[in-house]
Amino acid sequence: MTELIDSQLAGRGRTGPDRLDCVVCGHTPAAEVSFYRHVGLVVYVRFTRIQGPFCRDCGLARMRDATAETITSGLWSPVSVVLAPLAFVRNLRGRRAVLALDEPVPRPDLPESNLAPLPPTRPVFRRVKTWLAPVFLAGLIAVATLVNDPSAEKLNVVGGCVKFDTFVTADTADFVRCDEKHDAVITTIETSWEGCDGADGYVENLYRYYCLDAVEGSGPLVNVP
Ligand SMILES: [Zn+2]
């Protein structure tokens, strides 16, 4: 009877998660999971798989290190947009798998090992370095947005103002801020110069026709339809 139970237990062990030993410490139970680390530094791109099986403690430590490193050095290349989130999602999935495991214990049928499960490393979001990179990146994006803020582009809207550098050709017209000296105000934007029929003039830019209303004191507008 005892033999039967033992063999049943052993048989179950061989097919269940108890069959696996942690690749780091040799403890059990372990889960067959991998964690991913992405390094993306402009043109230097790496996507590393850290393969298990891992016990609960080693898996958590490996997952935290891989995720933290991905946050620190995996946000700086064009492909990071895809690879960094991919690493995060996979690591989260692996994290769930190892956290579902019981506390790791040495395999009973093996001679005692001097290996121990990895100590829990600091959680990802309690590491200062984890915050530096995203904060720096957010700052970069904010600065880039401000610098790139197309104030010049926003000027070519209805109600925007136009200044002619010369009165010879409308091609030298500039969209300017209305608090600067200007010659005309944009009344409508058309796809054909004929749409500006009745306006004081128009200026064409990138196949769009900006119908103009001359301001008092400006010279005669060119390109009058
Ligand atoms: Zn382990």
Boltz pocket constraint, residues with backbone or C-beta under 6 A from the ligand:
constraints:
  - pocket:
      binder: B
      contacts: [[A, 22], [A, 23], [A, 24], [A, 25], [A, 26], [A, 27], [A, 54], [A, 55], [A, 56], [A, 57], [A, 58], [A, 59], [A, 104], [A, 116], [A, 117], [A, 118]]
      max_distance: 6.0
